Amino acid sequence: GLLAAAAAAAVSAVPIQAFAPSSRTSISTRVLRHQRRTATMIRPFLSSAAASRRLLSRPSLISSRSSRSERSLSMMSTDADTPDYDVIVIGGGHAGCDAATASARTGARTALVTQRIDTVGELSCNPSIGGIGKGHLVKEVDALGGVIGEAADRAGIHFRMLNRRKGPAVRGPRAQMDRDLYKDAMQDLILNGEKTLSTVEASVEDLLLDEGDGIDVLAPLLGADAVEFADKNDAEKKMADMASAAANKDNRKARIRGVVVTLPDGTRKEITSRTVVITTGTFLRGVLMIGKERYSGGRHLRDSEEVEPPSVGLAKTLERFGFPLGRLKTGTPPRLDGTTIDWDACAIQPSEDPAVPFSHLRQFSGEQPPLVDAGTLINCYKSCTNEETHKLVMDYAHLLPEYDGKDGKGNGPRYCPSIYKKVERFPERTGHNSFLEPEGLSTNIVYPNGMSGPYPEDIQLKIMRTMVGLEKVEIIRPGYDVEYDFVNPQCLTHCLETKTIGGLYLAGQICGTTGYEEAAAQGVIAGANAGRAAAAASRGEAAAPFMLGRDEAYIGVLIDDLVTRGTNEPYRMFTSRAEYRISLRADNADLRLTQKGVDAGLVTDLERIAALEAREGMIEDRIDELRKFRLHVTKWAARGGNDLMGGASAHDPKKQHEVKSAEEVLGMPHVTLSAVESIVRDVQTEQQKAATDIMSGQADGDIETEEVSIMEPSPTSIYDTVEASVKYKSYVRRQHKDMASWRKAQGARIPPDVVYDHGALPTLSSEELEKLNLVRPATFADASQISGITPQSLVYLYHHVQARNKKRDRDKMQSISIAGK
């Protein structure tokens, strides 16, 4: 408490405005000044901050973990009228970790209840974080103060920016994890992070509820009448009203007041709270399967045959209250012995170095992830299936499990299919890539990405040994599938609170999603709202909901897709799902969301706030410099070549008087920021030399001279954002115009004879065409309610129908004209 008070006092002595950069100060000077200020302020009080971003010390972590868990229950309230905690989060997976920390950052007394504290932050399936669309979510969670990105940076052993050759909007950061270091990092952030966060090792058996139709909730959320929504648009106000406690009163059958748990010693105990967040992952009535063998469980413990038990009581309670439950499945591939792999026969996939961190603060400070600094990055490798593999996959298909969902076929993730689904769906393919991903620096275990398939273990081995480099491979642990209950998320508000039970929130795979990143994104929203509502209620107040719109974040797209359309298969995030993806880039997540997090009480780290203000100023200054620097088109072409200005036409005499700013030149295709800055720097250097020569009398001239500043190269902390902001400016305007016209046209009818195939609609995905053919919506409003149909595809379909109608009208008029003759 004294340290926190001292730190706050020190920071309050230096106003946040002091970090705002002056437009007359060089970028490098501003970066150094920001780093020195923050280091000087925080070093005396948070001397372990730098150390916490290095590799964790296992012995000290274990001791702090045990002492923290021992005092967890003792931290509960002893006041008879006050609940034990403000918020209880059930589950220690990615949704649970980011929900618990988000709740605690709002000031709510939060308990993370998990069956085993030593499995908190476990990477249950693939040892990687990020990817296309998913990396955007991680950056957004980090911008809101979340923990998944920081843990990934600490444990990353292989980094790649996917889609690097494409535009910034669709680039996705991805990193391979050391499983042990990742779990240790996450547990450190949970156990030694927020002071209002406790952990309780126990199994949650059921919910504590007060039942009654229309019953008032213990921690209500306000609607659009909240002060925070005074300047919001109508869509945001409507979303807030729909999420308010008052709006859902007629649907409410009960309110939450805690959970019933069984402690490790077998004691049953009631723990009370104002709100509860369920993040049970695959544990809700989970069933594990290998071949025809079925047994209850949420997952296998790593390096063990032991199974973590499923959550049955919670599922029954949700069922009793009429929650729409369904069954989904997912699978994990066998783990291979790396010492039995012929690595030389596989294609190497090296890591990028330097890496792009997930942490905005680390990236701004110019700091690399610790294992990049340490030089301990690894290589991944690529193998491939072949026709022999595919023959075995199909020959032994009769040995696969019989599932509860989809008439025994199982309802698995469309975009992360088993090897059987790949071969069945694409019979014409002669091979499918599999990336061999080492699971850590101190293990020989290898994860064969893309090779899940719960065949009996001996069949799994036969299949693996048909692949290049794996002819003599040995399996350490067989792959398996897990089938589990999920709740159709249409029964939730945009705050992820259930409409039926007030104060109960859901996040993660229980909402029908797949992936660590989607889980963490839901966790931070559910935790933020549960925490804000409960903390306000403890003061006798009500809180405004914390929500993100589709035009603000991929998190907003994710949640809006889930609660408005629902899902009938595991939902995975892609950049194509976001109609505003040009402006929702991974590089600007902090600019979009960190201030929102500050306003909501989610972001309290003063260094992060200072870094945001400094970066905003640096970006604004650099774009302003580019806007003010102007040069004749012919001179741009002479210095940068014809390609810079669009070919030889740049030398057209008609253009000799045409002038373009550096900003306008950067906005042209194939022009890079570094190329433009280089030309600007050369011109300014020449101007400076000329001014110096005049001042020293070495050149003729009777003119007044001004000091010429030289443009420095943009540092990596702002380079991508400056370049993308300039290049995409016109596209962003067109994007908003397209979406505005689309919203006006949603009532338009779709002709019943429209052909949904790639010939007529080449930009639509196979999933979208399949669902449109199945549903055959009558209007665009109907089409917009189909899960999996992206707004961008609906805009394309709308233009296709409009063009079709115009052609029909022209043909009709032509026929009338011919008949009249």
Phi, psi and omega in degrees: 000319179295321179297316181297317180296318180295318179297316180297320180295319180296317182290323181296337178287343178242101184304146179303327181300337181297340181276346181294123186286147174278141181291347181266001183257138181295155182298314182298323178295319180295319179298312180298319181297316178298315183296319181293318181300310183294321180295317181296319182293314193268334186306314182296335188254331182235056186296343180270000184300315180293320181296329182291345178264009175257180179299140184281148176271115186301311184300316182293326179296318182295318181293319180291327179296314184291319181294325180292317183290330180293327183264002184303307183292331180289344180276357181292153180296142176256359178284125184299331182267356182249132178298160181301320178222162171284316185227137171243128176250125182261115177113135183251029174277200185290322176295316181295317181296315180283334174291316183294315181290324177297315179301315181295325180294337177282355182097359181284139174287113192240138175241126172265113182258123183217150181299321181219122179292331182286355175252006177299131179080014179292137172274097190293329185238252186285144182272054180215156179231137175099196184127187182291122184082313180292321178297326175300316181298318180297316179296324179290319177298319177298319179298335178267010178089010183289177190250343186298320181291319179295316178298319180295320178297317182295327188254001185291132179237001179198122185237139176216143169260106181287150181062031182299329181283349180264184182292157182304332184295332185248008176286137184232115176292138180218143179219141174273138184256151159275115187305315183294315181294325179294313180297318179297319180296315181295319179294325176296317180293328179280311189278333184238023183259254185293133184289340180266010180253125177242162175240143178231120178271106183192161174261127179278119183268327184194174177261146170268123186228146165255119185264155179154133180297127177071018182298143178288144180274157181284334181224083186283153171254142178281173175254211183291350178283355177294147182304324183298341184256012183300323183254017181274161178281173186297322181297318180292321178294321178296318179298319179294317179298319180293336181270353186287157179298323182294321183294331184258011183300319183291334180274344191283130178248347181195170173228150182279146171217016175143197182222158172254127183234159169247120181283164181305333180274005178093355180287133174270141186213143173263132176238123186263154179198170177272329178220158178223138175244121178264123178225065190276357178058234181265014187272346185288101185051043183291143176230126179265147186218132168226115186063226179270359181279132179232137177205148185292141177165158177268326176187164171278141170292143180295142179060032182202154173277352183294144182246136173278129187293153179282169175257107184260318182300317179298318180299318180295321179294316178298321179295319181297328181268014172079018177293137181285100183263147175219179181241131174234163177224159172213166183218158176232141185281171176294154174262134187255153175275111184297337180286349180254012180261137174274089186295328182295336181278349183261157180277127184285143178232087184289160176280155171282143178209114009287159182264161171262110182292159172282328183286122177296321182294318178296318181294318180297322182283356181074021183263133177273154172306147190303322182283341171288314176301321183283350180072029183248033176289154181247170171256143166259170184222160181240129170244188184202144174284171180213186184295327177295318177302312184295325179296317179294319180303317182279324181298327183256017181299333181291349179266359178288159183296160169257120188264168176280326184271157176052050176055040176090351182273342182084146183247083185261177182291125181299322188259010171218061189284161174291166179296328177297315181296324179297312183293320180294318186283329183234069183296338182282344182284138178263356179192152175229133181292147172224122179269127181268113190243108176301140187271001178170176182278338185242029179216155176262004183286137182235138180259115179272092186300133177090007185243029177290146180173107189280048174290164171305152189303320181294328178286322176303318180295317179301316181296314182298323185285356175275352188266153181300129179084350183247019185299333181239021185292151174243143178267129176275316177220134181288155174284161180208164174251156172228131176248138189210164177281146168224161180255128176301118189289359175293348177272010180249160170271175178291351173270358183071022172272140178286146180280339185273322180242110181294135179087359178258126181242150178236147178203144175097210186296339176297338179267007175093013179263170175227138177114145178298319188291316177298323179295313180298321180297317177292322181301317183293327178285314179297315180295320180297315181288320177298317180292314180297317180295315183290319180296320178294319180297326179294340177261006182077025182237179173236146185257154172281146179292149175253112183223155177238136180275168179297333180271001183251330188194152170298329176300320178295321177296312180305307185289320179295318176302316184292310190278339179265326183251339186070188177206145176244013175205161181304125185272130177236141181279137171226156177296332181293344180284344186260117179288342179253031189295336179297325180263352179258070184264159178294327185287340183246019182301321180293322179294327181280325197239335187298318179295325175298320177295322177298313182298329182270359181081010180275329179252114183238355181287113184295327178294321178295318179296317179296319179297321179299311182297320179295316182293318177303315181294320180296319179294314180299317180296317182293318178296323178295320177297317179295323181292325185276338180278123184231146183209149177298146181303318181296327179285324174301314182294321181296325183272329184250358181090163182300324183299329183297324185250016174092026174105188185296341181298343178298337181267006178302129180306331180296339183261004186295338178258000181282135182241139177230145176280163177297328178294317179295321179294317179297331180289351181279154181299146173067007177263129182260156178297320181297323179294317180294314180298324179297317179294315178302316182296318179297314180297315181294325178295318178296319179295321179295318179295317179298318179295321179294320179297319179295316181297325183270001178079011180277353180224150178290146176153132178242062184231157174279139181242148175248151178294131181260122177274148181258128180290122176277156176298142177296131177292161183300335183292342179232351189305303184299322183289318177298311183298313182293322181299320180285313185294325186267001188304311181290326180292324178296318178298316180294324178300313180293324178294317178299316183290327177294317180292327179295317181298326179289336187260008186295337180278354182294149181274151175255122180304139184293343183262014177299135179266121180261090174211171184292337177295315181275327185230073188293338183273349181279146180283165178299322178299315182294316179296320179299315183286325177293321176295325181288314185274322185047068183297147182276331180227167177291331175297319177296317181298326182291345180269359181277123179298132178099348178269118184277150177302324180297321178291326177294322176297317179297316179298321179298314178295324178297316180293319179298315179296322179296317180294320179296319179296319179298317180294320179296315180298322181294316179295322179294320179296319179296320181296317180294318180296325180292331178285000000 
